[in-house]
């Protein structure tokens, strides 16, 4: 048997300190779980907010999505060129956020497009020899390969997250139709009920 006792310290008017046990919390019958059930159920937890941005003009597969990916990469390239004289050895530092933002807002295809544009911009404008796609230094080549690996992984994870959120919203929409049940009368196909 699990014994729980909540103690309350009380200071009397004479200044002496007494420890008083509360009677309702003295001993639960059974286990801690049973005791916690007696205290009452916690309020229903709300699900965490979804990291999902839906702008109709920038939805995956649209021309706007690829234009947004191009704009993200162009801004990242301009920022990287502006800090180029002051920063050495971190060729892709501004391209990571560009690819992540493009993927979050415009989906997997736009993220891949931004990744390819980032590699091309860095190889042509930042890495020596400049104004050539040839990467002559082995360390720059390894940094480029590492950038490709990490960023491609991020595009896959973020694109998959976006796809899963879209499926969840579609199933919720079909589940919450006008009569409160799905159109075909059963649970949604992707619901694991």
DRENSE-77389 format. One record per residue: residue number from 1; residue in one letter; x, y, z of N, C-alpha, C in turn. Coordinates in steps of 0.001 Angstrom, whole numbers, plus 500000, padded with zeros to 6 digits. Example, Ala and Ser with C-alpha at 12.3 -4.5 7.8 and 13.67 -1.06 7.14 Angstrom:
2
i_aa_npx_npy_npz_capx_capy_capz_cpx_cpy_cpz
1_A_513190_494310_507800_512300_495500_507800_513200_496700_507800;
2_S_512850_497750_507080_513670_498940_507140_512900_500030_507870;
end
This chain:
193
i_aa_npx_npy_npz_capx_capy_capz_cpx_cpy_cpz
1_X_500854_498829_500000_500000_500000_500000_500894_501227_500000;
2_X_500510_502198_499204_501249_503441_499075_500716_504446_500066;
3_X_501606_505023_500831_501188_506002_501824_501604_507386_501358;
4_X_500648_508238_501273_500915_509631_500949_500415_510475_502094;
5_X_501168_511432_502460_500719_512343_503496_501133_513751_503143;
6_X_500199_514637_503087_500514_516028_502823_500544_516736_504157;
7_X_501624_517417_504398_501774_518098_505675_501638_519597_505456;
8_X_501076_520243_506451_500934_521685_506408_501561_522241_507673;
9_X_502438_523191_507498_503093_523803_508652_502280_525016_509085;
10_X_501937_525047_510353_501111_526129_510900_501885_526785_512023;
11_X_501892_528074_512042_502531_528824_513131_501418_529379_514006;
12_X_501474_529004_515272_500418_529446_516193_500675_530877_516640;
13_X_499736_531426_517388_499857_532815_517846_501015_532986_518817;
14_X_501423_531915_519507_502536_532028_520444_503884_531909_519745;
15_X_503880_531641_518437_505136_531579_517694_505689_530183_517542;
16_X_505029_529171_518099_505508_527806_517946_505027_527251_516609;
17_X_505820_526381_516070_505510_525813_514755_504996_524393_514942;
18_X_503857_524064_514361_503286_522731_514435_503149_522167_513030;
19_X_503257_520854_512912_502999_520177_511645_501676_519459_511764;
20_X_500756_519789_510902_499416_519216_510942_499216_518431_509657;
21_X_498749_517195_509782_498460_516377_508599_497021_516634_508162;
22_X_496865_516738_506866_495525_516886_506314_494880_515508_506259;
23_X_493646_515391_506714_492989_514098_506788_492601_513561_505420;
24_X_492233_514447_504479_491770_513958_503187_492907_513444_502318;
25_X_494141_513742_502659_495262_513296_501845_496120_512282_502575;
26_X_495603_511675_503634_496427_510801_504457_496877_509549_503726;
27_X_495976_508719_503263_496365_507472_502620_495395_507142_501498;
28_X_495906_506959_500321_495032_506534_499242_494752_505045_499355;
29_X_493623_504629_498871_493322_503204_498895_493777_502608_497576;
30_X_494812_501840_497583_495276_501166_496376_496585_501713_495870;
31_X_496513_502639_494958_497738_503104_494326_497691_504608_494116;
32_X_498782_505109_493653_498883_506532_493366_497917_506918_492251;
33_X_497767_506039_491279_496865_506313_490172_495422_506425_490650;
34_X_495020_505538_491546_493666_505601_492095_493472_506890_492894;
35_X_494507_507268_493610_494441_508498_494387_494297_509720_493480;
36_X_495044_509726_492405_494957_510848_491477_493600_510885_490789;
37_X_493000_509734_490540_491656_509703_489970_490635_510302_490918;
38_X_490834_510071_492232_489927_510644_493217_490008_512161_493230;
39_X_491194_512685_492983_491348_514137_492990_490623_514806_491837;
40_X_490355_514074_490808_489657_514640_489662_490524_514555_488415;
41_X_489869_514522_487305_490569_514415_486040_491123_515776_485644;
42_X_492299_515771_485022_492837_517046_484553_492007_517569_483386;
43_X_492085_518862_483201_491378_519446_482065_491915_518844_480784;
44_X_491063_518771_479797_491469_518193_478519_492610_519018_477944;
45_X_493638_518321_477510_494792_519004_476949_494505_519368_475503;
46_X_494877_520555_475142_494719_520981_473770_495935_520523_472983;
47_X_495743_520126_471730_496894_519711_470934_497798_520911_470657;
48_X_499070_520664_470456_499974_521784_470178_499612_522433_468849;
49_X_499933_523707_468703_499610_524367_467433_500411_523759_466292;
50_X_499781_523672_465137_500437_523080_463983_501286_524125_463276;
51_X_502492_523738_462884_503384_524634_462158_503004_524548_460689;
52_X_501988_525291_460330_501436_525176_458991_500985_526554_458527;
53_X_501488_526975_457387_501120_528260_456808_500503_527971_455454;
54_X_499265_528423_455263_498577_528159_454010_498251_529477_453331;
55_X_499023_529809_452309_498763_530977_451482_498380_530430_450111;
56_X_497154_530682_449661_496686_530059_448410_497610_530266_447209;
57_X_498202_531441_447082_499074_531710_445935_500397_530955_446020;
58_X_500756_530484_447217_502045_529803_447415_501886_528318_447725;
59_X_500745_527748_447432_500522_526323_447705_501469_525466_446879;
60_X_501791_524266_447380_502725_523388_446659_502280_523118_445229;
61_X_503247_523182_444324_502995_522877_442924_502591_524066_442077;
62_X_502367_525217_442691_501974_526392_441916_503212_527164_441470;
63_X_503017_528030_440504_504114_528883_440038_504561_529807_441165;
64_X_503602_530268_441954_503923_531138_443083_504831_530463_444098;
65_X_504683_529155_444288_505534_528430_445234_506985_528449_444777;
66_X_507195_528217_443487_508564_528210_442975_509141_529623_442888;
67_X_508291_530620_442637_508748_532007_442650_509151_532417_444068;
68_X_508386_531935_445055_508734_532221_446451_510057_531560_446825;
69_X_510272_530334_446367_511541_529649_446640_512698_530410_446000;
70_X_512483_530902_444776_513511_531695_444107_513794_532979_444887;
71_X_512746_533649_445363_512916_534886_446128_513658_534629_447441;
72_X_513325_533542_448130_514026_533200_449380_515512_532986_449125;
73_X_515830_532261_448064_517224_531983_447744_517945_533253_447306;
74_X_517259_534129_446562_517878_535384_446131_518201_536277_447325;
75_X_517279_536365_448282_517538_537166_449484_518694_536573_450282;
76_X_518726_535248_450416_519814_534591_451142_521159_534833_450447;
77_X_521156_534819_449123_522389_535064_448370_522861_536505_448560;
78_X_521942_537457_448504_522322_538863_448698_522870_539107_450104;
79_X_522244_538495_451104_522747_538644_452478_524128_538011_452603;
80_X_524304_536840_452003_525612_536167_452082_526690_536969_451362;
81_X_526369_537575_450235_527342_538417_449541_527659_539680_450336;
82_X_526683_540205_451068_526921_541394_451883_527849_541103_453057;
83_X_527761_539910_453623_528620_539574_454769_529885_538827_454350;
84_X_530063_538605_453051_531203_537826_452561_532560_538373_453000;
85_X_532796_539690_452961_534117_540170_453388_534390_539964_454879;
86_X_533344_539836_455672_533508_539761_457126_533448_538344_457678;
87_X_532920_537408_456897_532698_536043_457394_533418_535062_456480;
88_X_534201_534185_457087_534923_533164_456321_534548_531784_456849;
89_X_534437_530821_455956_534271_529431_456361_532844_528953_456573;
90_X_531881_529814_456467_530485_529397_456606_529736_529827_455344;
91_X_529988_529115_454272_529467_529507_452970_527952_529404_452885;
92_X_527352_528495_453625_525921_528193_453468_525077_528698_454625;
93_X_525599_529583_455437_524897_529992_456651_523554_530676_456361;
94_X_523443_531421_455301_522177_532095_455000_521247_531236_454156;
95_X_521760_530159_453602_520931_529326_452729_520074_528323_453499;
96_X_520511_527941_454695_519696_527029_455513_518314_527625_455804;
97_X_518238_528850_456347_516905_529412_456609_516073_529597_455338;
98_X_516716_529921_454224_515976_530119_452975_515281_528827_452551;
99_X_515991_527715_452623_515409_526433_452226_514315_526014_453206;
100_X_514534_526230_454499_513543_525853_455508_512262_526667_455330;
101_X_512387_527973_455132_511210_528825_454965_510457_528461_453686;
102_X_511187_528234_452599_510541_527858_451341_509792_526540_451478;
103_X_510362_525587_452197_509702_524291_452377_508493_524405_453295;
104_X_508603_525169_454382_507482_525339_455303_506281_525969_454616;
105_X_506522_526968_453802_505420_527720_453217_504932_527099_451915;
106_X_505862_526593_451087_505481_526171_449734_505650_524687_449461;
107_X_506079_523900_450409_506102_522456_450234_507424_521875_449751;
108_X_507372_520568_449505_508555_519767_449181_509237_520217_447883;
109_X_508480_520393_446820_509055_520762_445523_509763_522099_445564;
110_X_509146_523071_446204_509767_524387_446321_511013_524324_447203;
111_X_510995_523473_448219_512182_523302_449060_513341_522710_448281;
112_X_513051_521693_447449_514106_521124_446605_514628_522146_445597;
113_X_513727_522931_445025_514123_523970_444084_515030_524991_444772;
114_X_514671_525388_445981_515496_526320_446743_516850_525711_447080;
115_X_516878_524436_447394_518137_523738_447667_519052_523773_446446;
116_X_518514_523448_445284_519326_523457_444060_519810_524860_443720;
117_X_518941_525848_443861_519359_527226_443612_520439_527673_444599;
118_X_520326_527249_445847_521321_527611_446857_522685_527030_446526;
119_X_522711_525789_446098_523982_525154_445733_524603_525889_444543;
120_X_523768_526185_443547_524283_526893_442373_524784_528287_442703;
121_X_524030_529028_443516_524440_530386_443884_525715_530379_444704;
122_X_525822_529448_445635_527031_529388_446460_528239_528983_445622;
123_X_528079_528007_444748_529203_527565_443918_529624_528657_442943;
124_X_528684_529400_442387_529006_530389_441362_529480_531709_441953;
125_X_528887_532152_443058_529175_533493_443565_530041_533548_444816;
126_X_530116_532470_445574_530790_532546_446875_532062_531713_446924;
127_X_531996_530471_446473_533146_529575_446591_534210_529904_445545;
128_X_535496_529776_445917_536554_530012_444921_536671_528816_443980;
129_X_536959_528987_442751_537082_530226_441981_535701_530808_441707;
130_X_535591_532127_441901_534313_532809_441715_533926_532850_440247;
131_X_532628_532939_440018_532010_532994_438686_532292_531734_437869;
132_X_532339_530614_438587_532492_529306_437967_531796_528296_438871;
133_X_531214_527269_438259_530554_526237_439062_531533_525181_439565;
134_X_532786_525290_439204_533811_524345_439639_534190_524641_441092;
135_X_534202_523600_441912_534615_523736_443314_535988_523103_443425;
136_X_537004_523946_443556_538386_523469_443504_538917_522951_444832;
137_X_538465_523448_445930_538985_523093_447247_538226_521884_447793;
138_X_538971_520906_448319_538343_519699_448863_537459_520014_450066;
139_X_537903_520924_450923_537080_521263_452098_535777_521935_451679;
140_X_535802_522765_450650_534565_523376_450153_533644_522330_449530;
141_X_534233_521351_448856_533433_520277_448272_532752_519447_449364;
142_X_533499_519136_450425_532910_518389_451546_531833_519208_452261;
143_X_532066_520510_452407_531044_521374_453024_529787_521413_452161;
144_X_529967_521421_450843_528823_521412_449928_528051_520109_450037;
145_X_528757_518999_450091_528089_517696_450228_527357_517583_451560;
146_X_527959_518100_452623_527301_518091_453931_526060_518991_453914;
147_X_526155_520143_453272_524998_521021_453134_523872_520319_452383;
148_X_524213_519628_451309_523202_518905_450527_522534_517837_451389;
149_X_523328_517069_452119_522794_515993_452954_521861_516530_454036;
150_X_522314_517528_454771_521521_518063_455885_520263_518751_455371;
151_X_520424_519573_454344_519279_520330_453852_518261_519434_453161;
152_X_518715_518430_452450_517779_517489_451828_516986_516740_452894;
153_X_517649_516384_453988_516947_515735_455101_515899_516667_455689;
154_X_516246_517930_455857_515283_518902_456378_514088_519069_455440;
155_X_514351_519097_454137_513269_519242_453160_512333_518038_453235;
156_X_512887_516841_453372_512051_515635_453471_511192_515676_454735;
157_X_511793_516023_455871_511049_516033_457133_509979_517125_457131;
158_X_510345_518334_456721_509386_519434_456731_508296_519208_455681;
159_X_508672_518717_454504_507671_518413_453478_506716_517326_453927;
160_X_507235_516296_454600_506380_515242_455145_505462_515756_456232;
161_X_505977_516660_457073_505155_517255_458120_504012_518056_457498;
162_X_504328_518828_456487_503307_519630_455818_502246_518729_455171;
163_X_502669_517654_454537_501743_516713_453915_500841_516061_454959;
164_X_501425_515672_456094_500641_515039_457157_499613_516007_457736;
165_X_499987_517262_457887_499047_518258_458402_497908_518463_457420;
166_X_498224_518508_456121_497177_518666_455108_496219_517480_455117;
167_X_496741_516272_455267_495874_515084_455351_495011_515129_456595;
168_X_495593_515546_457706_494839_515647_458957_493704_516655_458816;
169_X_493993_517793_458217_492947_518801_458048_491855_518316_457103;
170_X_492234_517587_456054_491231_517060_455129_490352_516017_455813;
171_X_490941_515142_456622_490134_514130_457304_489249_514758_458365;
172_X_489747_515780_459045_488931_516478_460031_487768_517188_459351;
173_X_488032_517763_458192_486975_518453_457455_485903_517470_457016;
174_X_486302_516285_456531_485307_515299_456114_484578_514710_457318;
175_X_485246_514598_458446_484628_514058_459647_483605_515033_460214;
176_X_483895_516326_460128_483006_517348_460664_482117_517929_459567;
177_X_481470_517080_458801_480564_517561_457763_479290_518091_458419;
178_X_478318_518449_457628_477129_519111_458162_476357_518271_459164;
179_X_476271_516962_458974_475507_516133_459904_476371_515523_461003;
180_X_477667_515867_461057_478527_515386_462122_479162_514044_461851;
181_X_478884_513442_460713_479507_512170_460382_480100_512265_458985;
182_X_481051_511403_458648_481618_511459_457315_480586_511113_456255;
183_X_480856_511473_455032_479888_511296_453951_479523_509835_453719;
184_X_480459_508930_453859_480171_507519_453588_479660_506781_454817;
185_X_479548_507446_455974_478971_506828_457158_479974_506184_458089;
186_X_481203_505985_457696_482215_505377_458548_483293_506380_458903;
187_X_484288_505930_459659_485375_506858_459993_486183_507200_458750;
188_X_486911_508302_458769_487739_508635_457613_488753_507544_457338;
189_X_489143_507413_456100_490054_506326_455722_491392_506381_456440;
190_X_491875_507594_456722_493173_507700_457355_493076_507806_458876;
191_X_491872_507655_459418_491697_507697_460878_492027_506335_461456;
192_X_492876_506278_462454_493244_505014_463080_492428_504832_464350;
193_X_491114_504673_464172_490205_504541_465302_489924_503085_465616;
end
